[in-house]
Amino acid sequence: MDVDAESYPTIEINLTAMIKSTRLAIDAFLKQPKLQDGPIGVIVNTTSIAGLYPAFTAPVYGASKWGNHFVSVANDRNNRIYKIDGLSSS
């Protein structure tokens, strides 16, 4: 019996899908001609305060949202081609 089976959908939706869609968006941005100064695209990922202050009752959710925030920040560092913001809805 896989005791973590219920956690997989949370990780797939909140983290894996966000990483894949962010990479697809970056790839599309990089194929566009740059017409002006500044970023050629903006990606807004929805994070959660639970990623910064995890709750005992939802550790996998908190971890997936922390990962979401971390990936957004890491991809945006020192980048002048596209802009990524992590937006906390909580």
DRENPA-3360 file (N, C-alpha, C; in nm, 2 decimals, always signed):
BEGIN
1 = MDVDAESY = +0.08/-0.12/+0.00/+0.00/+0.00/+0.00/+0.09/+0.13/+0.00 ~ +0.06/+0.22/-0.09/+0.13/+0.34/-0.10/+0.07/+0.45/-0.01 ~ +0.13/+0.48/+0.11/+0.07/+0.57/+0.20/+0.07/+0.71/+0.15 ~ +0.15/+0.74/+0.05/+0.16/+0.88/+0.00/+0.08/+0.90/-0.13 ~ +0.00/+0.80/-0.17/-0.07/+0.81/-0.30/-0.16/+0.93/-0.30 ~ -0.22/+0.97/-0.19/-0.31/+1.09/-0.19/-0.24/+1.22/-0.21 ~ -0.11/+1.22/-0.19/-0.03/+1.34/-0.20/+0.01/+1.37/-0.35 ~ +0.02/+1.26/-0.43/+0.07/+1.28/-0.57/-0.01/+1.38/-0.65;
9 = PTIEINLT = -0.14/+1.38/-0.64/-0.22/+1.48/-0.72/-0.19/+1.62/-0.68 ~ -0.17/+1.65/-0.55/-0.13/+1.78/-0.50/+0.00/+1.83/-0.56 ~ +0.10/+1.74/-0.56/+0.23/+1.77/-0.61/+0.22/+1.79/-0.76 ~ +0.15/+1.70/-0.83/+0.13/+1.71/-0.98/+0.07/+1.84/-1.02 ~ -0.04/+1.88/-0.95/-0.11/+2.00/-0.99/-0.03/+2.13/-0.95 ~ +0.00/+2.13/-0.82/+0.06/+2.26/-0.77/+0.21/+2.28/-0.81 ~ +0.28/+2.18/-0.83/+0.42/+2.20/-0.86/+0.47/+2.15/-1.00 ~ +0.44/+2.02/-1.03/+0.49/+1.97/-1.16/+0.42/+2.04/-1.28;
17 = AMIKSTRL = +0.29/+2.06/-1.27/+0.22/+2.13/-1.38/+0.27/+2.28/-1.40 ~ +0.29/+2.34/-1.28/+0.34/+2.48/-1.29/+0.48/+2.49/-1.35 ~ +0.56/+2.40/-1.32/+0.70/+2.40/-1.38/+0.69/+2.37/-1.53 ~ +0.61/+2.28/-1.57/+0.60/+2.25/-1.71/+0.54/+2.36/-1.79 ~ +0.43/+2.42/-1.73/+0.37/+2.54/-1.81/+0.46/+2.66/-1.81 ~ +0.53/+2.68/-1.70/+0.63/+2.79/-1.70/+0.73/+2.77/-1.80 ~ +0.79/+2.65/-1.82/+0.89/+2.63/-1.92/+0.83/+2.64/-2.06 ~ +0.71/+2.60/-2.08/+0.65/+2.62/-2.21/+0.63/+2.77/-2.24;
25 = AIDAFLKQ = +0.59/+2.85/-2.14/+0.57/+2.99/-2.16/+0.71/+3.06/-2.19 ~ +0.81/+3.02/-2.12/+0.95/+3.08/-2.14/+0.99/+3.04/-2.28 ~ +0.97/+2.92/-2.32/+1.01/+2.88/-2.46/+0.94/+2.97/-2.56 ~ +0.81/+2.99/-2.54/+0.73/+3.07/-2.64/+0.78/+3.22/-2.64 ~ +0.81/+3.27/-2.52/+0.87/+3.41/-2.51/+1.00/+3.42/-2.58 ~ +1.08/+3.32/-2.57/+1.22/+3.33/-2.63/+1.21/+3.32/-2.78 ~ +1.10/+3.27/-2.84/+1.09/+3.26/-2.98/+1.03/+3.39/-3.04 ~ +0.98/+3.48/-2.96/+0.92/+3.61/-3.01/+1.03/+3.71/-3.03;
33 = PKLQDGPI = +1.02/+3.79/-3.13/+1.11/+3.90/-3.15/+1.09/+4.01/-3.04 ~ +1.20/+4.06/-2.99/+1.20/+4.17/-2.89/+1.18/+4.30/-2.96 ~ +1.06/+4.36/-2.93/+1.03/+4.49/-3.00/+1.06/+4.61/-2.91 ~ +1.08/+4.60/-2.79/+1.10/+4.71/-2.70/+1.19/+4.67/-2.58 ~ +1.23/+4.77/-2.50/+1.31/+4.74/-2.38/+1.21/+4.68/-2.28 ~ +1.27/+4.60/-2.19/+1.19/+4.53/-2.09/+1.15/+4.39/-2.12 ~ +1.08/+4.32/-2.04/+1.04/+4.18/-2.06/+0.95/+4.17/-2.18 ~ +0.96/+4.05/-2.25/+0.87/+4.03/-2.36/+0.75/+3.94/-2.32;
41 = GVIVNTTS = +0.75/+3.91/-2.19/+0.63/+3.83/-2.14/+0.63/+3.83/-1.99 ~ +0.52/+3.81/-1.93/+0.50/+3.80/-1.79/+0.43/+3.67/-1.75 ~ +0.49/+3.60/-1.66/+0.43/+3.48/-1.60/+0.39/+3.51/-1.46 ~ +0.26/+3.48/-1.42/+0.22/+3.50/-1.29/+0.18/+3.36/-1.23 ~ +0.25/+3.31/-1.14/+0.22/+3.18/-1.07/+0.16/+3.21/-0.94 ~ +0.05/+3.14/-0.91/-0.02/+3.16/-0.79/+0.04/+3.07/-0.68 ~ +0.10/+3.13/-0.58/+0.15/+3.06/-0.47/+0.06/+3.07/-0.35 ~ +0.10/+3.04/-0.23/+0.02/+3.05/-0.11/+0.10/+3.08/+0.01;
49 = IAGLYPAF = +0.04/+3.15/+0.10/+0.11/+3.18/+0.23/+0.15/+3.05/+0.30 ~ +0.08/+2.94/+0.26/+0.11/+2.81/+0.32/+0.24/+2.76/+0.28 ~ +0.30/+2.81/+0.17/+0.43/+2.78/+0.13/+0.54/+2.85/+0.22 ~ +0.50/+2.96/+0.28/+0.60/+3.03/+0.36/+0.58/+2.99/+0.51 ~ +0.45/+2.97/+0.55/+0.42/+2.93/+0.69/+0.33/+2.80/+0.68 ~ +0.40/+2.69/+0.66/+0.32/+2.56/+0.65/+0.24/+2.52/+0.77 ~ +0.13/+2.46/+0.74/+0.04/+2.42/+0.84/+0.06/+2.27/+0.87 ~ +0.05/+2.23/+0.99/+0.07/+2.09/+1.03/-0.03/+2.00/+0.97;
57 = TAPVYGAS = -0.15/+2.05/+0.94/-0.25/+1.97/+0.88/-0.24/+1.95/+0.73 ~ -0.15/+2.03/+0.66/-0.14/+2.02/+0.52/+0.01/+2.03/+0.47 ~ +0.10/+1.94/+0.52/+0.24/+1.95/+0.49/+0.27/+1.94/+0.34 ~ +0.20/+1.85/+0.27/+0.23/+1.83/+0.12/+0.19/+1.95/+0.05 ~ +0.07/+2.01/+0.08/+0.02/+2.13/+0.01/+0.12/+2.24/+0.04 ~ +0.17/+2.26/+0.16/+0.26/+2.37/+0.19/+0.39/+2.35/+0.12 ~ +0.44/+2.22/+0.11/+0.57/+2.20/+0.04/+0.55/+2.22/-0.11 ~ +0.44/+2.19/-0.17/+0.42/+2.21/-0.31/+0.41/+2.36/-0.34;
65 = KWGNHFVS = +0.35/+2.44/-0.25/+0.34/+2.58/-0.27/+0.48/+2.65/-0.24 ~ +0.56/+2.60/-0.15/+0.69/+2.65/-0.13/+0.77/+2.63/-0.26 ~ +0.76/+2.51/-0.31/+0.83/+2.48/-0.44/+0.79/+2.57/-0.55 ~ +0.66/+2.60/-0.56/+0.61/+2.69/-0.66/+0.67/+2.83/-0.64 ~ +0.68/+2.88/-0.52/+0.74/+3.01/-0.50/+0.89/+3.01/-0.53 ~ +0.96/+2.90/-0.49/+1.10/+2.89/-0.51/+1.13/+2.89/-0.66 ~ +1.06/+2.81/-0.74/+1.08/+2.80/-0.88/+1.05/+2.93/-0.95 ~ +0.95/+3.01/-0.91/+0.92/+3.14/-0.96/+1.03/+3.23/-0.94;
73 = VANDRNNR = +1.08/+3.24/-0.82/+1.19/+3.33/-0.78/+1.32/+3.29/-0.86 ~ +1.35/+3.16/-0.86/+1.47/+3.12/-0.92/+1.47/+3.14/-1.07 ~ +1.36/+3.13/-1.14/+1.35/+3.15/-1.28/+1.36/+3.30/-1.31 ~ +1.32/+3.39/-1.22/+1.31/+3.53/-1.24/+1.44/+3.60/-1.21 ~ +1.53/+3.54/-1.14/+1.66/+3.61/-1.10/+1.74/+3.66/-1.22 ~ +1.78/+3.78/-1.22/+1.87/+3.84/-1.32/+1.82/+3.81/-1.46 ~ +1.69/+3.81/-1.48/+1.65/+3.78/-1.62/+1.59/+3.90/-1.68 ~ +1.63/+3.94/-1.79/+1.59/+4.06/-1.86/+1.50/+4.03/-1.98;
81 = IYKIDGLS = +1.47/+3.90/-2.00/+1.39/+3.87/-2.12/+1.24/+3.85/-2.08 ~ +1.21/+3.79/-1.97/+1.08/+3.76/-1.93/+1.07/+3.79/-1.78 ~ +0.95/+3.81/-1.72/+0.93/+3.84/-1.58/+0.84/+3.73/-1.52 ~ +0.88/+3.68/-1.41/+0.79/+3.58/-1.34/+0.76/+3.64/-1.20 ~ +0.64/+3.64/-1.16/+0.60/+3.68/-1.03/+0.52/+3.57/-0.96 ~ +0.55/+3.55/-0.83/+0.47/+3.45/-0.75/+0.37/+3.54/-0.68 ~ +0.25/+3.51/-0.69/+0.14/+3.58/-0.63/+0.07/+3.50/-0.52 ~ +0.08/+3.55/-0.40/+0.01/+3.47/-0.29/-0.13/+3.51/-0.28;
89 = SS = -0.22/+3.42/-0.28/-0.36/+3.45/-0.28/-0.42/+3.44/-0.13 ~ -0.34/+3.40/-0.04/-0.39/+3.39/+0.10/-0.34/+3.50/+0.18;
% end
